């Protein structure tokens, strides 16, 4: 007899053009169970952790790449969206610059689907990132998505043309809610997941514990029962 788990639990994480997960949709199937990430140094464990953290926390609460013990300046939202993967040194000036897998004409998506088996219901939360022009500086623009059904990058976030307004219209027509700021999005996804009482400090605590661990693994869902009603 299959055990029916209570509460919303992560069943699927999708990454598109996030860090070195490039060009296609990369899928982590958590299947609503504890998930262990293992791999060699540089295999992408911290990149996956940072994607989950980005879905759950506002920008001012995030310190990227803590799992690898790296300097906080080593990675940023911009480096993940452009896919920085190495640095090149200019022999004339002695300066270095990052080398990217993508330019500013591409967009990125991180998407998580949570399922409540007891109520046979699902919630999707997602974020879309892009830069204004191939050589645009600064941090990427983004918008936030919530929906009371499973969405996917391939089925809902692709083949919309070149304008983000077209993607926003498509998502709204599919029943998704679109936000331009984290506070409204965060309040909405906590309500949908039934964790309204969980505040950002508690989610930050889980993120910090997962990110600063020197081990090559992390548990999901987080063990704090307040995140698993």
NORMO-V143549 format. One record per backbone hydrogen bond with DSSP energy under -1.0 kcal/mol. CO is the residue of the C=O (numbers start at 1). NH is the residue of the N-H. If there is no record, write none. Layout:
co=CO nh=NH
co=CO nh=NH
This chain:
co=9 nh=115
co=10 nh=32
co=11 nh=31
co=12 nh=113
co=13 nh=28
co=14 nh=111
co=15 nh=26
co=16 nh=109
co=18 nh=21
co=20 nh=22
co=21 nh=18
co=22 nh=24
co=26 nh=15
co=28 nh=13
co=28 nh=30
co=30 nh=33
co=40 nh=43
co=44 nh=48
co=45 nh=49
co=46 nh=50
co=47 nh=51
co=48 nh=52
co=49 nh=53
co=50 nh=54
co=51 nh=55
co=52 nh=56
co=53 nh=57
co=58 nh=61
co=59 nh=62
co=65 nh=70
co=66 nh=69
co=71 nh=74
co=76 nh=80
co=77 nh=81
co=78 nh=82
co=79 nh=83
co=79 nh=84
co=80 nh=19
co=82 nh=102
co=83 nh=101
co=86 nh=99
co=88 nh=97
co=90 nh=94
co=95 nh=90
co=97 nh=88
co=99 nh=85
co=103 nh=106
co=108 nh=129
co=109 nh=16
co=110 nh=127
co=111 nh=14
co=112 nh=125
co=113 nh=11
co=113 nh=12
co=114 nh=123
co=115 nh=9
co=116 nh=121
co=121 nh=116
co=123 nh=114
co=124 nh=147
co=125 nh=112
co=126 nh=145
co=127 nh=110
co=128 nh=143
co=129 nh=108
co=130 nh=141
co=131 nh=133
co=133 nh=136
co=134 nh=104
co=141 nh=130
co=143 nh=128
co=144 nh=179
co=145 nh=126
co=146 nh=177
co=147 nh=124
co=152 nh=156
co=153 nh=157
co=163 nh=167
co=164 nh=168
co=165 nh=169
co=166 nh=170
co=167 nh=171
co=168 nh=172
co=169 nh=173
co=170 nh=174
co=171 nh=176
co=172 nh=175
co=177 nh=146
co=179 nh=144
co=181 nh=185
co=182 nh=186
co=183 nh=187
co=184 nh=188
co=185 nh=189
co=186 nh=190
co=187 nh=191
co=188 nh=192
co=189 nh=193
co=190 nh=195
co=195 nh=198
co=199 nh=203
co=200 nh=204
co=201 nh=205
co=202 nh=206
co=203 nh=207
co=204 nh=208
co=205 nh=209
co=206 nh=210
co=207 nh=211
co=208 nh=212
co=220 nh=35
co=224 nh=227
co=225 nh=228
